[in-house]
């Protein structure tokens, strides 16, 4: 399996850069949208849109206890 799941802080810089690099070397990408920190909502939304359009999947965390 060559899939990486991404979450983290500063979505539009650190997470975006890391997932693009992983994609460029052959990994499938999953971005967990509600497990991301952001400084600018517009940049966050742009990152989510770009990942949906170009890289792979954007998912939300689902708590199995609910």
PDB file of N, H, CA, C and O in Angstrom:
ATOM      1  N   UNK A   1       0.842  -1.173   0.000  1.00  0.00           N
ATOM      2  CA  UNK A   1       0.000   0.000   0.000  1.00  0.00           C
ATOM      3  C   UNK A   1       0.889   1.238   0.000  1.00  0.00           C
ATOM      4  O   UNK A   1       1.817   1.341   0.803  1.00  0.00           O
ATOM      5  N   UNK A   2       0.614   2.150  -0.876  1.00  0.00           N
ATOM      6  H   UNK A   2      -0.139   2.067  -1.529  1.00  0.00           H
ATOM      7  CA  UNK A   2       1.396   3.378  -1.018  1.00  0.00           C
ATOM      8  C   UNK A   2       0.529   4.600  -0.799  1.00  0.00           C
ATOM      9  O   UNK A   2       0.509   5.512  -1.626  1.00  0.00           O
ATOM     10  N   UNK A   3      -0.191   4.621   0.317  1.00  0.00           N
ATOM     11  H   UNK A   3      -0.175   3.880   0.989  1.00  0.00           H
ATOM     12  CA  UNK A   3      -1.093   5.721   0.621  1.00  0.00           C
ATOM     13  C   UNK A   3      -0.634   6.418   1.888  1.00  0.00           C
ATOM     14  O   UNK A   3      -0.302   5.770   2.881  1.00  0.00           O
ATOM     15  N   UNK A   4      -0.617   7.749   1.847  1.00  0.00           N
ATOM     16  H   UNK A   4      -0.886   8.275   1.040  1.00  0.00           H
ATOM     17  CA  UNK A   4      -0.296   8.545   3.026  1.00  0.00           C
ATOM     18  C   UNK A   4      -1.518   9.363   3.409  1.00  0.00           C
ATOM     19  O   UNK A   4      -2.199   9.919   2.547  1.00  0.00           O
ATOM     20  N   UNK A   5      -1.791   9.434   4.701  1.00  0.00           N
ATOM     21  H   UNK A   5      -1.238   8.982   5.401  1.00  0.00           H
ATOM     22  CA  UNK A   5      -2.902  10.213   5.241  1.00  0.00           C
ATOM     23  C   UNK A   5      -2.310  11.451   5.895  1.00  0.00           C
ATOM     24  O   UNK A   5      -1.414  11.346   6.733  1.00  0.00           O
ATOM     25  N   UNK A   6      -2.808  12.623   5.514  1.00  0.00           N
ATOM     26  H   UNK A   6      -3.535  12.707   4.833  1.00  0.00           H
ATOM     27  CA  UNK A   6      -2.259  13.879   6.000  1.00  0.00           C
ATOM     28  C   UNK A   6      -3.225  14.622   6.898  1.00  0.00           C
ATOM     29  O   UNK A   6      -4.425  14.699   6.634  1.00  0.00           O
ATOM     30  N   UNK A   7      -2.669  15.164   7.964  1.00  0.00           N
ATOM     31  H   UNK A   7      -1.694  15.101   8.178  1.00  0.00           H
ATOM     32  CA  UNK A   7      -3.337  16.119   8.831  1.00  0.00           C
ATOM     33  C   UNK A   7      -2.207  16.983   9.379  1.00  0.00           C
ATOM     34  O   UNK A   7      -1.039  16.629   9.218  1.00  0.00           O
ATOM     35  N   UNK A   8      -2.519  18.089  10.014  1.00  0.00           N
ATOM     36  H   UNK A   8      -3.468  18.377  10.144  1.00  0.00           H
ATOM     37  CA  UNK A   8      -1.440  18.894  10.550  1.00  0.00           C
ATOM     38  C   UNK A   8      -1.798  20.343  10.735  1.00  0.00           C
ATOM     39  O   UNK A   8      -2.970  20.719  10.711  1.00  0.00           O
ATOM     40  N   UNK A   9      -0.781  21.155  10.921  1.00  0.00           N
ATOM     41  H   UNK A   9       0.171  20.850  10.941  1.00  0.00           H
ATOM     42  CA  UNK A   9      -0.939  22.579  11.202  1.00  0.00           C
ATOM     43  C   UNK A   9      -0.435  23.389  10.014  1.00  0.00           C
ATOM     44  O   UNK A   9       0.521  23.003   9.340  1.00  0.00           O
ATOM     45  N   UNK A  10      -1.077  24.487   9.777  1.00  0.00           N
ATOM     46  H   UNK A  10      -1.853  24.801  10.325  1.00  0.00           H
ATOM     47  CA  UNK A  10      -0.792  25.421   8.677  1.00  0.00           C
ATOM     48  C   UNK A  10      -0.968  24.717   7.334  1.00  0.00           C
ATOM     49  O   UNK A  10      -0.012  24.455   6.603  1.00  0.00           O
ATOM     50  N   UNK A  11      -2.212  24.432   7.051  1.00  0.00           N
ATOM     51  H   UNK A  11      -2.988  24.646   7.644  1.00  0.00           H
ATOM     52  CA  UNK A  11      -2.618  23.649   5.892  1.00  0.00           C
ATOM     53  C   UNK A  11      -2.013  24.122   4.586  1.00  0.00           C
ATOM     54  O   UNK A  11      -1.510  23.316   3.803  1.00  0.00           O
ATOM     55  N   UNK A  12      -2.058  25.425   4.344  1.00  0.00           N
ATOM     56  H   UNK A  12      -2.466  26.080   4.980  1.00  0.00           H
ATOM     57  CA  UNK A  12      -1.658  25.933   3.037  1.00  0.00           C
ATOM     58  C   UNK A  12      -0.150  25.975   2.834  1.00  0.00           C
ATOM     59  O   UNK A  12       0.307  26.233   1.721  1.00  0.00           O
ATOM     60  N   UNK A  13       0.624  25.731   3.866  1.00  0.00           N
ATOM     61  H   UNK A  13       0.252  25.521   4.771  1.00  0.00           H
ATOM     62  CA  UNK A  13       2.080  25.747   3.707  1.00  0.00           C
ATOM     63  C   UNK A  13       2.658  24.362   3.977  1.00  0.00           C
ATOM     64  O   UNK A  13       3.089  23.683   3.045  1.00  0.00           O
ATOM     65  N   UNK A  14       2.674  23.939   5.220  1.00  0.00           N
ATOM     66  H   UNK A  14       2.324  24.490   5.977  1.00  0.00           H
ATOM     67  CA  UNK A  14       3.367  22.704   5.588  1.00  0.00           C
ATOM     68  C   UNK A  14       2.668  21.452   5.063  1.00  0.00           C
ATOM     69  O   UNK A  14       3.305  20.585   4.466  1.00  0.00           O
ATOM     70  N   UNK A  15       1.376  21.363   5.285  1.00  0.00           N
ATOM     71  H   UNK A  15       0.858  22.068   5.771  1.00  0.00           H
ATOM     72  CA  UNK A  15       0.652  20.171   4.847  1.00  0.00           C
ATOM     73  C   UNK A  15       0.628  20.108   3.321  1.00  0.00           C
ATOM     74  O   UNK A  15       0.904  19.059   2.740  1.00  0.00           O
ATOM     75  N   UNK A  16       0.305  21.210   2.680  1.00  0.00           N
ATOM     76  H   UNK A  16       0.082  22.063   3.152  1.00  0.00           H
ATOM     77  CA  UNK A  16       0.240  21.265   1.215  1.00  0.00           C
ATOM     78  C   UNK A  16       1.585  20.874   0.595  1.00  0.00           C
ATOM     79  O   UNK A  16       1.623  20.069  -0.336  1.00  0.00           O
ATOM     80  N   UNK A  17       2.672  21.427   1.096  1.00  0.00           N
ATOM     81  H   UNK A  17       2.641  22.080   1.852  1.00  0.00           H
ATOM     82  CA  UNK A  17       3.999  21.123   0.554  1.00  0.00           C
ATOM     83  C   UNK A  17       4.346  19.645   0.730  1.00  0.00           C
ATOM     84  O   UNK A  17       4.872  19.011  -0.185  1.00  0.00           O
ATOM     85  N   UNK A  18       4.052  19.110   1.898  1.00  0.00           N
ATOM     86  H   UNK A  18       3.625  19.625   2.641  1.00  0.00           H
ATOM     87  CA  UNK A  18       4.359  17.697   2.167  1.00  0.00           C
ATOM     88  C   UNK A  18       3.548  16.762   1.286  1.00  0.00           C
ATOM     89  O   UNK A  18       4.085  15.791   0.753  1.00  0.00           O
ATOM     90  N   UNK A  19       2.253  17.046   1.126  1.00  0.00           N
ATOM     91  H   UNK A  19       1.817  17.835   1.559  1.00  0.00           H
ATOM     92  CA  UNK A  19       1.444  16.140   0.310  1.00  0.00           C
ATOM     93  C   UNK A  19       1.793  16.242  -1.165  1.00  0.00           C
ATOM     94  O   UNK A  19       1.730  15.240  -1.877  1.00  0.00           O
ATOM     95  N   UNK A  20       2.158  17.426  -1.641  1.00  0.00           N
ATOM     96  H   UNK A  20       2.209  18.240  -1.063  1.00  0.00           H
ATOM     97  CA  UNK A  20       2.586  17.548  -3.044  1.00  0.00           C
ATOM     98  C   UNK A  20       3.859  16.757  -3.298  1.00  0.00           C
ATOM     99  O   UNK A  20       3.979  16.082  -4.319  1.00  0.00           O
ATOM    100  N   UNK A  21       4.802  16.836  -2.383  1.00  0.00           N
ATOM    101  H   UNK A  21       4.704  17.385  -1.553  1.00  0.00           H
ATOM    102  CA  UNK A  21       6.054  16.088  -2.538  1.00  0.00           C
ATOM    103  C   UNK A  21       5.785  14.585  -2.528  1.00  0.00           C
ATOM    104  O   UNK A  21       6.337  13.845  -3.343  1.00  0.00           O
ATOM    105  N   UNK A  22       4.940  14.140  -1.609  1.00  0.00           N
ATOM    106  H   UNK A  22       4.492  14.740  -0.947  1.00  0.00           H
ATOM    107  CA  UNK A  22       4.598  12.710  -1.548  1.00  0.00           C
ATOM    108  C   UNK A  22       3.918  12.260  -2.839  1.00  0.00           C
ATOM    109  O   UNK A  22       4.227  11.188  -3.359  1.00  0.00           O
ATOM    110  N   UNK A  23       3.007  13.058  -3.353  1.00  0.00           N
ATOM    111  H   UNK A  23       2.756  13.929  -2.931  1.00  0.00           H
ATOM    112  CA  UNK A  23       2.321  12.733  -4.601  1.00  0.00           C
ATOM    113  C   UNK A  23       3.322  12.649  -5.759  1.00  0.00           C
ATOM    114  O   UNK A  23       3.245  11.746  -6.592  1.00  0.00           O
ATOM    115  N   UNK A  24       4.251  13.592  -5.802  1.00  0.00           N
ATOM    116  H   UNK A  24       4.313  14.326  -5.126  1.00  0.00           H
ATOM    117  CA  UNK A  24       5.240  13.635  -6.885  1.00  0.00           C
ATOM    118  C   UNK A  24       6.163  12.418  -6.912  1.00  0.00           C
ATOM    119  O   UNK A  24       6.714  12.083  -7.961  1.00  0.00           O
ATOM    120  N   UNK A  25       6.336  11.752  -5.765  1.00  0.00           N
ATOM    121  H   UNK A  25       5.888  12.024  -4.913  1.00  0.00           H
ATOM    122  CA  UNK A  25       7.181  10.556  -5.760  1.00  0.00           C
ATOM    123  C   UNK A  25       6.367   9.266  -5.759  1.00  0.00           C
ATOM    124  O   UNK A  25       6.909   8.181  -5.551  1.00  0.00           O
ATOM    125  N   UNK A  26       5.050   9.397  -5.996  1.00  0.00           N
ATOM    126  H   UNK A  26       4.610  10.279  -6.166  1.00  0.00           H
ATOM    127  CA  UNK A  26       4.256   8.208  -6.258  1.00  0.00           C
ATOM    128  C   UNK A  26       3.260   7.749  -5.209  1.00  0.00           C
ATOM    129  O   UNK A  26       2.627   6.707  -5.381  1.00  0.00           O
ATOM    130  N   UNK A  27       3.105   8.499  -4.129  1.00  0.00           N
ATOM    131  H   UNK A  27       3.619   9.346  -3.989  1.00  0.00           H
ATOM    132  CA  UNK A  27       2.139   8.098  -3.105  1.00  0.00           C
ATOM    133  C   UNK A  27       0.734   8.563  -3.467  1.00  0.00           C
ATOM    134  O   UNK A  27       0.555   9.608  -4.092  1.00  0.00           O
ATOM    135  N   UNK A  28      -0.264   7.770  -3.064  1.00  0.00           N
ATOM    136  H   UNK A  28      -0.119   6.921  -2.556  1.00  0.00           H
ATOM    137  CA  UNK A  28      -1.647   8.220  -3.094  1.00  0.00           C
ATOM    138  C   UNK A  28      -1.864   9.059  -1.840  1.00  0.00           C
ATOM    139  O   UNK A  28      -1.274   8.796  -0.792  1.00  0.00           O
ATOM    140  N   UNK A  29      -2.716  10.069  -1.960  1.00  0.00           N
ATOM    141  H   UNK A  29      -3.196  10.283  -2.811  1.00  0.00           H
ATOM    142  CA  UNK A  29      -2.886  11.051  -0.897  1.00  0.00           C
ATOM    143  C   UNK A  29      -4.310  11.022  -0.363  1.00  0.00           C
ATOM    144  O   UNK A  29      -5.271  10.963  -1.130  1.00  0.00           O
ATOM    145  N   UNK A  30      -4.436  11.065   0.961  1.00  0.00           N
ATOM    146  H   UNK A  30      -3.655  11.114   1.584  1.00  0.00           H
ATOM    147  CA  UNK A  30      -5.711  11.312   1.621  1.00  0.00           C
ATOM    148  C   UNK A  30      -5.484  12.475   2.582  1.00  0.00           C
ATOM    149  O   UNK A  30      -4.585  12.425   3.422  1.00  0.00           O
ATOM    150  N   UNK A  31      -6.291  13.509   2.460  1.00  0.00           N
ATOM    151  H   UNK A  31      -7.021  13.549   1.778  1.00  0.00           H
ATOM    152  CA  UNK A  31      -6.208  14.677   3.330  1.00  0.00           C
ATOM    153  C   UNK A  31      -7.429  14.665   4.244  1.00  0.00           C
ATOM    154  O   UNK A  31      -8.560  14.639   3.759  1.00  0.00           O
ATOM    155  N   UNK A  32      -7.216  14.684   5.561  1.00  0.00           N
ATOM    156  H   UNK A  32      -6.297  14.706   5.955  1.00  0.00           H
ATOM    157  CA  UNK A  32      -8.306  14.663   6.530  1.00  0.00           C
ATOM    158  C   UNK A  32      -8.654  16.121   6.860  1.00  0.00           C
ATOM    159  O   UNK A  32      -7.952  16.780   7.627  1.00  0.00           O
ATOM    160  N   UNK A  33      -9.739  16.605   6.272  1.00  0.00           N
ATOM    161  H   UNK A  33     -10.309  16.070   5.649  1.00  0.00           H
ATOM    162  CA  UNK A  33     -10.043  18.035   6.289  1.00  0.00           C
ATOM    163  C   UNK A  33     -10.344  18.604   7.669  1.00  0.00           C
ATOM    164  O   UNK A  33     -10.034  19.767   7.926  1.00  0.00           O
ATOM    165  N   UNK A  34     -10.934  17.824   8.559  1.00  0.00           N
ATOM    166  H   UNK A  34     -11.186  16.879   8.350  1.00  0.00           H
ATOM    167  CA  UNK A  34     -11.253  18.362   9.878  1.00  0.00           C
ATOM    168  C   UNK A  34     -10.165  18.053  10.910  1.00  0.00           C
ATOM    169  O   UNK A  34     -10.393  18.172  12.114  1.00  0.00           O
ATOM    170  N   UNK A  35      -9.007  17.664  10.441  1.00  0.00           N
ATOM    171  H   UNK A  35      -8.822  17.567   9.463  1.00  0.00           H
ATOM    172  CA  UNK A  35      -7.845  17.437  11.314  1.00  0.00           C
ATOM    173  C   UNK A  35      -6.687  18.328  10.901  1.00  0.00           C
ATOM    174  O   UNK A  35      -5.520  17.947  10.989  1.00  0.00           O
ATOM    175  N   UNK A  36      -7.040  19.527  10.448  1.00  0.00           N
ATOM    176  H   UNK A  36      -7.988  19.837  10.377  1.00  0.00           H
ATOM    177  CA  UNK A  36      -6.041  20.470   9.959  1.00  0.00           C
ATOM    178  C   UNK A  36      -6.137  21.781  10.728  1.00  0.00           C
ATOM    179  O   UNK A  36      -7.228  22.223  11.090  1.00  0.00           O
ATOM    180  N   UNK A  37      -4.994  22.391  10.971  1.00  0.00           N
ATOM    181  H   UNK A  37      -4.108  22.032  10.678  1.00  0.00           H
ATOM    182  CA  UNK A  37      -4.970  23.716  11.561  1.00  0.00           C
ATOM    183  C   UNK A  37      -4.799  24.743  10.467  1.00  0.00           C
ATOM    184  O   UNK A  37      -4.162  24.473   9.449  1.00  0.00           O
ATOM    185  N   UNK A  38      -5.360  25.915  10.667  1.00  0.00           N
ATOM    186  H   UNK A  38      -5.878  26.135  11.494  1.00  0.00           H
ATOM    187  CA  UNK A  38      -5.264  26.913   9.622  1.00  0.00           C
ATOM    188  C   UNK A  38      -5.056  28.291  10.210  1.00  0.00           C
ATOM    189  O   UNK A  38      -5.482  28.590  11.326  1.00  0.00           O
ATOM    190  N   UNK A  39      -4.391  29.119   9.432  1.00  0.00           N
ATOM    191  H   UNK A  39      -4.044  28.876   8.525  1.00  0.00           H
ATOM    192  CA  UNK A  39      -4.213  30.508   9.810  1.00  0.00           C
ATOM    193  C   UNK A  39      -5.093  31.412   8.973  1.00  0.00           C
ATOM    194  O   UNK A  39      -5.455  32.506   9.404  1.00  0.00           O
ATOM    195  N   UNK A  40      -5.437  30.963   7.782  1.00  0.00           N
ATOM    196  H   UNK A  40      -5.143  30.074   7.431  1.00  0.00           H
ATOM    197  CA  UNK A  40      -6.223  31.769   6.855  1.00  0.00           C
ATOM    198  C   UNK A  40      -7.254  30.851   6.195  1.00  0.00           C
ATOM    199  O   UNK A  40      -6.894  29.920   5.475  1.00  0.00           O
ATOM    200  N   UNK A  41      -8.530  31.119   6.445  1.00  0.00           N
ATOM    201  H   UNK A  41      -8.823  31.876   7.030  1.00  0.00           H
ATOM    202  CA  UNK A  41      -9.588  30.236   5.947  1.00  0.00           C
ATOM    203  C   UNK A  41      -9.581  30.138   4.421  1.00  0.00           C
ATOM    204  O   UNK A  41      -9.830  29.064   3.875  1.00  0.00           O
ATOM    205  N   UNK A  42      -9.305  31.223   3.740  1.00  0.00           N
ATOM    206  H   UNK A  42      -9.103  32.096   4.184  1.00  0.00           H
ATOM    207  CA  UNK A  42      -9.282  31.206   2.265  1.00  0.00           C
ATOM    208  C   UNK A  42      -8.178  30.281   1.751  1.00  0.00           C
ATOM    209  O   UNK A  42      -8.387  29.536   0.794  1.00  0.00           O
ATOM    210  N   UNK A  43      -7.017  30.328   2.378  1.00  0.00           N
ATOM    211  H   UNK A  43      -6.848  30.933   3.155  1.00  0.00           H
ATOM    212  CA  UNK A  43      -5.919  29.448   1.976  1.00  0.00           C
ATOM    213  C   UNK A  43      -6.259  27.988   2.253  1.00  0.00           C
ATOM    214  O   UNK A  43      -5.937  27.104   1.458  1.00  0.00           O
ATOM    215  N   UNK A  44      -6.912  27.743   3.386  1.00  0.00           N
ATOM    216  H   UNK A  44      -7.174  28.461   4.031  1.00  0.00           H
ATOM    217  CA  UNK A  44      -7.353  26.390   3.747  1.00  0.00           C
ATOM    218  C   UNK A  44      -8.297  25.840   2.680  1.00  0.00           C
ATOM    219  O   UNK A  44      -8.116  24.722   2.200  1.00  0.00           O
ATOM    220  N   UNK A  45      -9.299  26.627   2.316  1.00  0.00           N
ATOM    221  H   UNK A  45      -9.446  27.536   2.707  1.00  0.00           H
ATOM    222  CA  UNK A  45     -10.274  26.194   1.302  1.00  0.00           C
ATOM    223  C   UNK A  45      -9.607  25.959  -0.047  1.00  0.00           C
ATOM    224  O   UNK A  45      -9.954  25.009  -0.748  1.00  0.00           O
ATOM    225  N   UNK A  46      -8.666  26.802  -0.415  1.00  0.00           N
ATOM    226  H   UNK A  46      -8.385  27.574   0.155  1.00  0.00           H
ATOM    227  CA  UNK A  46      -7.934  26.633  -1.668  1.00  0.00           C
ATOM    228  C   UNK A  46      -7.153  25.330  -1.671  1.00  0.00           C
ATOM    229  O   UNK A  46      -7.131  24.619  -2.676  1.00  0.00           O
ATOM    230  N   UNK A  47      -6.512  25.012  -0.556  1.00  0.00           N
ATOM    231  H   UNK A  47      -6.529  25.589   0.261  1.00  0.00           H
ATOM    232  CA  UNK A  47      -5.767  23.753  -0.449  1.00  0.00           C
ATOM    233  C   UNK A  47      -6.697  22.562  -0.606  1.00  0.00           C
ATOM    234  O   UNK A  47      -6.386  21.632  -1.349  1.00  0.00           O
ATOM    235  N   UNK A  48      -7.838  22.574   0.083  1.00  0.00           N
ATOM    236  H   UNK A  48      -8.092  23.330   0.687  1.00  0.00           H
ATOM    237  CA  UNK A  48      -8.792  21.471  -0.044  1.00  0.00           C
ATOM    238  C   UNK A  48      -9.263  21.314  -1.486  1.00  0.00           C
ATOM    239  O   UNK A  48      -9.347  20.197  -1.996  1.00  0.00           O
ATOM    240  N   UNK A  49      -9.566  22.416  -2.133  1.00  0.00           N
ATOM    241  H   UNK A  49      -9.497  23.324  -1.718  1.00  0.00           H
ATOM    242  CA  UNK A  49     -10.014  22.378  -3.525  1.00  0.00           C
ATOM    243  C   UNK A  49      -8.931  21.807  -4.444  1.00  0.00           C
ATOM    244  O   UNK A  49      -9.218  20.978  -5.308  1.00  0.00           O
ATOM    245  N   UNK A  50      -7.708  22.246  -4.255  1.00  0.00           N
ATOM    246  H   UNK A  50      -7.475  22.919  -3.553  1.00  0.00           H
ATOM    247  CA  UNK A  50      -6.595  21.762  -5.080  1.00  0.00           C
ATOM    248  C   UNK A  50      -6.378  20.258  -4.894  1.00  0.00           C
ATOM    249  O   UNK A  50      -6.158  19.537  -5.867  1.00  0.00           O
ATOM    250  N   UNK A  51      -6.440  19.791  -3.655  1.00  0.00           N
ATOM    251  H   UNK A  51      -6.619  20.377  -2.865  1.00  0.00           H
ATOM    252  CA  UNK A  51      -6.253  18.361  -3.398  1.00  0.00           C
ATOM    253  C   UNK A  51      -7.375  17.566  -4.052  1.00  0.00           C
ATOM    254  O   UNK A  51      -7.119  16.533  -4.671  1.00  0.00           O
ATOM    255  N   UNK A  52      -8.608  18.030  -3.925  1.00  0.00           N
ATOM    256  H   UNK A  52      -8.816  18.870  -3.423  1.00  0.00           H
ATOM    257  CA  UNK A  52      -9.734  17.328  -4.563  1.00  0.00           C
ATOM    258  C   UNK A  52      -9.559  17.259  -6.080  1.00  0.00           C
ATOM    259  O   UNK A  52      -9.815  16.224  -6.695  1.00  0.00           O
ATOM    260  N   UNK A  53      -9.127  18.356  -6.668  1.00  0.00           N
ATOM    261  H   UNK A  53      -8.920  19.197  -6.168  1.00  0.00           H
ATOM    262  CA  UNK A  53      -9.033  18.449  -8.131  1.00  0.00           C
ATOM    263  C   UNK A  53      -7.830  17.727  -8.726  1.00  0.00           C
ATOM    264  O   UNK A  53      -7.935  17.144  -9.805  1.00  0.00           O
ATOM    265  N   UNK A  54      -6.693  17.758  -8.041  1.00  0.00           N
ATOM    266  H   UNK A  54      -6.608  18.232  -7.164  1.00  0.00           H
ATOM    267  CA  UNK A  54      -5.455  17.306  -8.669  1.00  0.00           C
ATOM    268  C   UNK A  54      -4.805  16.072  -8.052  1.00  0.00           C
ATOM    269  O   UNK A  54      -4.173  15.288  -8.760  1.00  0.00           O
ATOM    270  N   UNK A  55      -4.951  15.892  -6.757  1.00  0.00           N
ATOM    271  H   UNK A  55      -5.465  16.529  -6.182  1.00  0.00           H
ATOM    272  CA  UNK A  55      -4.165  14.853  -6.114  1.00  0.00           C
ATOM    273  C   UNK A  55      -4.974  13.604  -5.805  1.00  0.00           C
ATOM    274  O   UNK A  55      -4.757  12.563  -6.425  1.00  0.00           O
ATOM    275  N   UNK A  56      -5.883  13.685  -4.879  1.00  0.00           N
ATOM    276  H   UNK A  56      -6.059  14.531  -4.375  1.00  0.00           H
ATOM    277  CA  UNK A  56      -6.618  12.478  -4.526  1.00  0.00           C
ATOM    278  C   UNK A  56      -7.820  12.847  -3.697  1.00  0.00           C
ATOM    279  O   UNK A  56      -8.668  13.621  -4.141  1.00  0.00           O
ATOM    280  N   UNK A  57      -7.906  12.311  -2.508  1.00  0.00           N
ATOM    281  H   UNK A  57      -7.218  11.683  -2.147  1.00  0.00           H
ATOM    282  CA  UNK A  57      -9.141  12.419  -1.726  1.00  0.00           C
ATOM    283  C   UNK A  57      -9.015  13.347  -0.534  1.00  0.00           C
ATOM    284  O   UNK A  57      -7.961  13.463   0.092  1.00  0.00           O
ATOM    285  N   UNK A  58     -10.136  14.009  -0.241  1.00  0.00           N
ATOM    286  H   UNK A  58     -10.992  13.915  -0.749  1.00  0.00           H
ATOM    287  CA  UNK A  58     -10.284  14.785   0.979  1.00  0.00           C
ATOM    288  C   UNK A  58     -11.405  14.121   1.768  1.00  0.00           C
ATOM    289  O   UNK A  58     -12.528  13.998   1.280  1.00  0.00           O
ATOM    290  N   UNK A  59     -11.097  13.698   2.975  1.00  0.00           N
ATOM    291  H   UNK A  59     -10.184  13.797   3.371  1.00  0.00           H
ATOM    292  CA  UNK A  59     -12.077  13.024   3.822  1.00  0.00           C
ATOM    293  C   UNK A  59     -12.205  13.761   5.145  1.00  0.00           C
ATOM    294  O   UNK A  59     -11.351  14.570   5.509  1.00  0.00           O
ATOM    295  N   UNK A  60     -13.285  13.469   5.857  1.00  0.00           N
ATOM    296  H   UNK A  60     -13.978  12.812   5.561  1.00  0.00           H
ATOM    297  CA  UNK A  60     -13.460  13.977   7.225  1.00  0.00           C
ATOM    298  C   UNK A  60     -13.274  12.821   8.188  1.00  0.00           C
ATOM    299  O   UNK A  60     -13.637  11.685   7.883  1.00  0.00           O
ATOM    300  N   UNK A  61     -12.713  13.110   9.341  1.00  0.00           N
ATOM    301  H   UNK A  61     -12.419  14.034   9.589  1.00  0.00           H
ATOM    302  CA  UNK A  61     -12.554  12.114  10.391  1.00  0.00           C
ATOM    303  C   UNK A  61     -13.938  11.694  10.873  1.00  0.00           C
ATOM    304  O   UNK A  61     -14.814  12.538  11.059  1.00  0.00           O
ATOM    305  N   UNK A  62     -14.131  10.434  11.070  1.00  0.00           N
ATOM    306  H   UNK A  62     -13.419   9.748  10.919  1.00  0.00           H
ATOM    307  CA  UNK A  62     -15.395   9.934  11.602  1.00  0.00           C
ATOM    308  C   UNK A  62     -15.111   9.211  12.904  1.00  0.00           C
ATOM    309  O   UNK A  62     -14.386   8.216  12.926  1.00  0.00           O
ATOM    310  N   UNK A  63     -15.680   9.709  13.981  1.00  0.00           N
ATOM    311  H   UNK A  63     -16.269  10.517  13.963  1.00  0.00           H
ATOM    312  CA  UNK A  63     -15.491   9.114  15.304  1.00  0.00           C
ATOM    313  C   UNK A  63     -16.349   7.857  15.412  1.00  0.00           C
ATOM    314  O   UNK A  63     -17.574   7.950  15.339  1.00  0.00           O
ATOM    315  N   UNK A  64     -15.745   6.695  15.581  1.00  0.00           N
ATOM    316  H   UNK A  64     -14.749   6.619  15.641  1.00  0.00           H
ATOM    317  CA  UNK A  64     -16.514   5.441  15.628  1.00  0.00           C
ATOM    318  C   UNK A  64     -17.384   5.312  16.877  1.00  0.00           C
ATOM    319  O   UNK A  64     -18.223   4.413  16.949  1.00  0.00           O
ATOM    320  N   UNK A  65     -17.200   6.189  17.857  1.00  0.00           N
ATOM    321  H   UNK A  65     -16.519   6.919  17.799  1.00  0.00           H
ATOM    322  CA  UNK A  65     -17.997   6.124  19.081  1.00  0.00           C
ATOM    323  C   UNK A  65     -19.332   6.840  18.933  1.00  0.00           C
ATOM    324  O   UNK A  65     -20.195   6.716  19.801  1.00  0.00           O
ATOM    325  N   UNK A  66     -19.514   7.583  17.853  1.00  0.00           N
ATOM    326  H   UNK A  66     -18.813   7.684  17.148  1.00  0.00           H
ATOM    327  CA  UNK A  66     -20.788   8.312  17.645  1.00  0.00           C
ATOM    328  C   UNK A  66     -21.763   7.495  16.864  1.00  0.00           C
ATOM    329  O   UNK A  66     -22.876   7.949  16.599  1.00  0.00           O
TER     330      UNK A  66
END
